[in-house]
Structure formats: structure tokens, C-alpha cells
Amino acid sequence: MSRPGPTRPRHGARRTASRSPTPRRSRRRRPPARVCRVTPYLDDAVEAVPLVGGTHHSGWLLTQADGSRQVVKVTPDVPAGLFEAEAEGLTVLRDSGAIGAPRVIDVGPGHLVIEVLDPLPGFDDGPFWERLGHALARLHSVRAERFGWPHDNWLGPTPQINTWTDDCYEFFVRHRVLRYLREPAAEAALDAAGRAAVERICERLPELVPPSYPALTHGDLWYGNVLAMPDGSPALIDPAVSWSWPEADLSMMMCSGMTTSDAGSSALDRLFAAYHEVHPPDPGWREHLELLHIRELLCVVSQGGPDWGLKGVLNLIRRYG
């Protein structure tokens, strides 16, 4: 019997449903026709149970006639290349040898089929969080010469711009912060003064945060995207990979709601202690991660997401803008 995972924070709502939690009980034993039309892979399934956890895609736990199980993410009219980019990211993570990820079984314009993994262990499983810290340190030890990726991909439903860039600050400012200010939802949420304040923060970034290096990053690294491989080792799902700031990955993990409980805070402390055995932190590293979290906050604002995104941006403006 799998151990229960921690309660997810409110901001988990925008994430996609490719994980394999305990299926929601449902009388429906087959997906609706509109879903079946997207992928022929569902035709042979003898049972398809809906999974909870996503808003942009529907997720299904499939059981085949031979007893094998898979997870399928399916969305009619998904933007071209979205699932293919996710499949690429999962494969890149697996091939890195640093951390686990589900094997991609099938991918098409409107669906992604992956193997079933084990749920995220609880926050009280200290050794698991230490193993995750070591795995992330190995992942971030995989380096490139420039920031970016051979092509753009996706962070949720929003394009992630990966133009090759040599300078770490230019890459983060142009392609991880200011690009979201052009999105209609961000323009509606932030007035001219607010957008100007974000630009001032970007101008000050070299004095506020030490320079970084282009590491292999997951890109959407909050604890809701962590699962376990069959051997109990950590695994990641829902990637938005690129050669980017490793600290941006860590900022999401630190600011993803784990500190709302004592057990979550302890798990996070053990994760960072293990990570810092490999990559010692700079002085003031917690403040640096809080500031770099502006990327995720602005992404949420640009998607018209929950109000915690805008509140977080306004808080950083008060402190640094």
C-alpha cells in the first residue's frame, strides 16, 4: 500500500495531471467520446479511470486487457507540439542519469502516454527528500555552454521562450521575466507603474543575485511534480526543460507551499541540506530564491491564475522595485 502524499497547496490547480495518484472513484469506465477521438490508444483499454489534479489536460489511468497500466494525458485542440515537447523533456531527464522520470510509451498531437509511477511519499519520509536533494544536485551538475534550448517549449499552456543566450542575466530577464508582461492577462493585472517596477527589479538583478550557469533544469519544479520510481527513488513529471538557472528550479521548490507545515519545512530543510553538500550555497541564498521566484509568479499572472501569483509579484515590487 502506498504511503499518502502531502496535501497540495492552492496553486497546484494550474498543473497538469500526468501523475498517478489514487484514482477518483467514478461510474464511468470509458472516457467520453470527445477524448477517445483524440487518441486511438484508448481503444484497447478495458478500463479508464479519471485522475484528479489538472486543469489544462484530462488524465486517465488505463488498464489494458493484459493487466498492464498506463497514464494518458489527453486534450483536444492542444497547441501544436505541446505533448511532443513534454515527451522530449521526460526523455531528457531519464537519459541524464541524474533523476527518474516516467518512460514515454506513446505521444501524438493530442495525447501523451507514460508509465505509471508511485505517488510522492509524505513529508515525514526524510530519506526520500534527502535523495531528492542529491538527485537535483546531480541534475544541475549537467551543464551547457549557453542558456536556452534548441527550440521553445511550454510551461503549462504558455510558450517558454528558449532563445540561445550567453549572458545569464539577459536570458533570465528577457526570456523568464519580461516576456510574461506582454501577455494580455499580465497587462490587465499590472498597471504601467507595476510593469515599470518589474523592469526596475530586472535592471537591479546583477546587484541582487549572483551570476549563474546554464544547467539542465526541470523548469516546473514544485513538489506536486515529484513522484517515486518503483525502487523508491525520486522522479519528476511535467517538465519544461531548458539550460537555465538552477536557482530558478530551486526557487519553485522553496516557494511551493511546503513551509505551511512543520513536516513540509523539515522535508525542505533536508532536501536543501543534501543539495548543498554538492553545491554549497551563496550567502543570502534564501532571499535570492525568493526573488527568482518572480518568474513563476509572473507566469501564473499571465495565465490568469490564482491571486497568490499577483500578490507575490506585488510583494517583490514593494521589496525590490
C-alpha positions in Angstrom: 0.0 0.0 0.0 1.5 3.3 -1.0 2.1 6.0 1.6 -0.1 9.1 1.5 1.3 12.2 -0.1 1.2 15.7 1.4 -1.8 18.0 0.9 -1.3 20.1 -2.3 -1.4 23.9 -2.0 -3.9 26.0 -3.8 -1.5 26.8 -6.6 -1.3 23.2 -7.6 -4.6 23.8 -9.5 -2.8 25.0 -12.6 -0.7 21.9 -13.0 -1.3 19.2 -15.5 -2.5 15.7 -14.5 0.2 13.3 -15.6 1.0 11.9 -12.2 -0.6 8.7 -11.0 -2.4 9.4 -7.7 -5.2 7.3 -6.3 -7.8 7.4 -9.0 -11.0 9.3 -8.2 -14.0 6.9 -7.9 -16.2 7.2 -11.0 -19.0 5.3 -12.6 -17.5 6.0 -16.0 -15.5 3.0 -17.1 -14.6 4.5 -20.5 -13.5 8.1 -21.4 -16.0 10.3 -23.2 -16.2 10.1 -27.0 -14.5 13.5 -27.4 -11.5 12.2 -25.6 -11.4 8.9 -27.4 -11.4 10.7 -30.7 -8.1 12.4 -29.9 -6.1 9.2 -29.5 -6.6 5.7 -30.7 -4.6 4.4 -27.8 -7.7 4.4 -25.6 -9.5 1.9 -27.9 -7.9 -1.2 -26.4 -8.2 -0.1 -22.7 -10.7 -2.2 -20.7 -10.9 0.4 -18.1 -10.1 4.1 -17.9 -10.4 5.9 -14.5 -10.1 9.7 -14.4 -7.3 11.2 -12.4 -7.5 14.4 -10.4 -5.0 17.2 -10.2 -5.0 19.1 -13.6 -7.0 21.9 -15.2 -5.4 22.1 -18.6 -5.5 18.4 -19.5 -7.5 15.4 -18.5 -5.6 12.5 -17.1 -6.7 8.8 -17.2 -5.3 5.7 -15.6 -5.7 3.0 -18.2 -5.9 -0.8 -17.7 -5.3 -3.0 -20.7 -6.6 -6.4 -21.3 -3.3 -8.0 -20.3 -3.4 -6.2 -16.9 -0.8 -3.6 -17.8 -1.5 0.0 -16.8 -0.5 3.4 -18.2 -1.3 7.0 -17.6 -2.6 9.1 -20.6 -2.9 12.8 -20.7 -5.2 14.0 -23.4 -6.5 17.3 -24.6 -8.5 18.1 -27.8 -7.1 21.1 -29.7 -3.9 21.3 -27.6 -1.3 23.7 -29.1 0.9 22.1 -31.7 3.9 20.4 -30.3 3.0 20.7 -26.6 2.9 17.0 -25.8 5.8 16.3 -28.0 7.9 18.8 -26.0 6.8 17.3 -22.8 7.8 13.8 -24.0 11.2 15.2 -25.0 11.6 16.7 -21.6 10.8 13.4 -19.8 13.2 11.5 -22.0 16.0 14.1 -21.4 15.5 13.8 -17.7 15.7 10.0 -17.8 18.7 10.0 -20.1 20.6 12.4 -17.8 21.0 9.6 -15.3 20.5 12.1 -12.5 16.9 11.5 -11.7 14.0 9.3 -12.6 11.1 10.2 -15.0 8.3 8.1 -16.4 9.0 6.2 -19.7 7.2 7.7 -22.6 5.0 5.0 -24.2 3.3 7.0 -26.9 2.9 10.6 -27.9 0.8 12.4 -30.5 -0.7 15.8 -31.3 -3.3 15.5 -28.6 -2.1 12.9 -26.2 0.8 11.6 -24.1 1.0 8.1 -22.7 3.5 7.3 -19.9 4.2 4.6 -17.5 2.6 4.6 -14.0 4.9 5.6 -11.2 4.4 5.5 -7.4 2.9 8.5 -5.5 5.0 11.1 -3.8 6.0 9.9 -0.3 4.9 12.0 2.7 6.8 15.0 4.0 7.8 12.8 7.0 9.9 10.5 4.8 13.1 12.3 5.4 15.4 10.0 3.5 13.3 10.4 0.3 13.7 14.2 0.5 17.5 13.8 1.0 17.6 11.6 -2.1 15.7 14.2 -4.0 18.2 16.9 -2.9 21.1 14.7 -4.1 19.3 13.9 -7.4 18.6 17.6 -8.1 22.2 18.4 -7.4 23.2 15.8 -10.0 20.7 17.2 -12.5 22.1 20.7 -12.0 25.6 19.4 -12.5 24.8 18.7 -16.1 25.9 21.9 -17.8 25.9 23.6 -21.2 27.8 26.4 -22.8 24.8 28.7 -23.3 21.4 29.3 -21.8 18.4 28.2 -23.8 17.3 25.1 -25.7 17.2 24.1 -29.4 13.6 25.2 -29.6 10.9 26.8 -27.5 8.6 24.6 -25.4 5.8 25.0 -22.9 5.3 25.9 -19.2 1.8 24.8 -18.7 -0.2 26.2 -21.6 2.2 29.1 -22.1 5.1 29.1 -24.5 8.5 29.0 -22.9 11.0 31.1 -24.9 14.4 29.4 -25.1 16.4 31.6 -27.5 20.1 30.9 -27.1 21.8 33.5 -24.9 25.3 33.8 -23.5 24.7 36.1 -20.6 22.8 34.7 -17.6 21.1 38.0 -16.6 20.0 38.7 -20.2 18.5 35.3 -20.5 16.6 35.4 -17.2 15.4 38.9 -17.7 14.3 38.7 -21.3 13.0 35.1 -21.6 12.0 34.3 -18.0 10.6 37.5 -16.7 9.8 40.4 -19.1 8.3 38.1 -21.7 5.3 37.5 -19.4 4.5 41.2 -19.2 3.4 41.1 -22.8 0.7 38.5 -22.1 -2.9 40.0 -22.0 -3.7 38.7 -18.5 -0.5 40.3 -17.1 -1.2 43.6 -18.8 -4.6 43.6 -17.2 -3.3 42.7 -13.8 -0.4 45.0 -13.6 -0.8 48.7 -14.5 2.0 50.7 -16.1 3.6 51.5 -12.7 3.6 47.9 -11.8 5.2 46.8 -15.0 7.8 49.6 -14.7 8.6 48.3 -11.2 9.2 44.8 -12.5 11.6 46.3 -15.1 13.5 48.1 -12.4 13.9 44.8 -10.5 15.3 43.3 -13.7 17.8 46.2 -14.0 18.9 45.6 -10.4 19.2 41.8 -10.8 23.0 41.7 -11.1 23.4 43.5 -7.8 20.7 41.4 -6.1 21.6 37.9 -7.2 25.0 36.3 -8.0 25.5 35.2 -11.6 24.6 31.6 -12.5 25.5 29.0 -15.1 23.4 27.1 -17.7 22.4 23.9 -16.0 19.9 21.2 -17.1 16.7 22.3 -15.4 13.3 20.8 -15.0 11.6 24.1 -15.3 8.4 23.5 -13.3 10.0 22.1 -10.1 7.4 22.2 -7.4 6.7 19.2 -5.1 3.4 18.3 -7.0 5.6 17.3 -9.9 7.6 14.9 -7.8 6.8 11.1 -7.8 8.7 8.0 -7.0 10.1 5.3 -9.2 9.2 1.7 -8.4 12.5 1.3 -6.4 11.6 4.4 -4.3 14.0 6.8 -5.9 12.7 10.3 -6.8 11.2 11.0 -10.2 9.9 14.1 -11.9 7.0 14.8 -14.3 5.5 17.7 -16.2 8.9 19.2 -17.3 9.6 22.4 -19.1 13.3 21.7 -19.7 16.0 24.1 -20.7 19.6 25.1 -20.0 18.8 27.7 -17.4 19.4 29.0 -13.9 19.4 26.0 -11.4 18.4 28.6 -8.7 15.2 29.2 -10.6 14.3 25.5 -10.3 15.1 25.6 -6.6 13.1 28.8 -6.1 9.9 27.0 -7.1 10.6 24.1 -4.7 11.2 26.5 -1.8 8.2 28.7 -2.6 5.7 25.9 -3.4 3.9 25.8 -0.1 5.9 23.2 1.7 6.6 25.5 4.6 3.0 25.8 5.6 3.5 22.7 7.8 6.3 21.6 10.2 6.7 18.4 8.3 7.0 20.2 5.0 9.5 22.6 6.4 11.6 19.7 7.7 11.4 17.9 4.4 12.5 21.1 2.6 15.4 21.6 5.0 16.6 18.0 4.4 16.3 18.5 0.6 18.4 21.7 0.7 21.0 20.2 3.1 21.6 17.3 0.7 21.7 19.6 -2.3 24.2 21.9 -0.7 26.6 19.1 0.0 27.2 19.1 -3.7 26.5 22.8 -4.5 27.4 25.0 -1.5 25.1 28.0 -1.3 26.0 31.6 -1.6 25.3 33.9 1.4 21.7 35.1 1.3 20.6 32.2 -0.9 17.1 32.1 0.5 16.5 35.7 -0.4 17.9 35.0 -3.9 15.5 32.2 -4.4 12.5 34.3 -3.2 13.5 37.0 -5.8 14.0 34.5 -8.7 10.5 33.1 -8.0 9.3 36.2 -9.8 9.4 34.1 -13.0 6.8 31.6 -11.7 4.7 34.3 -10.2 4.5 36.2 -13.4 3.8 33.1 -15.4 0.8 32.4 -13.1 -0.4 36.0 -13.6 0.0 35.7 -17.3 -2.2 32.6 -17.3 -4.9 34.4 -15.3 -4.2 32.1 -12.4 -5.0 32.3 -8.7 -4.5 35.6 -6.9 -1.4 34.4 -5.0 0.6 35.0 -8.2 -0.2 38.7 -8.3 0.2 39.1 -4.6 3.6 37.6 -4.8 4.7 39.9 -7.6 3.4 43.0 -5.7 5.3 41.8 -2.6 8.5 41.6 -4.6 7.8 45.1 -6.1 7.5 46.5 -2.6 10.8 45.0 -1.5 12.9 45.5 -4.6 11.1 47.7 -7.2 
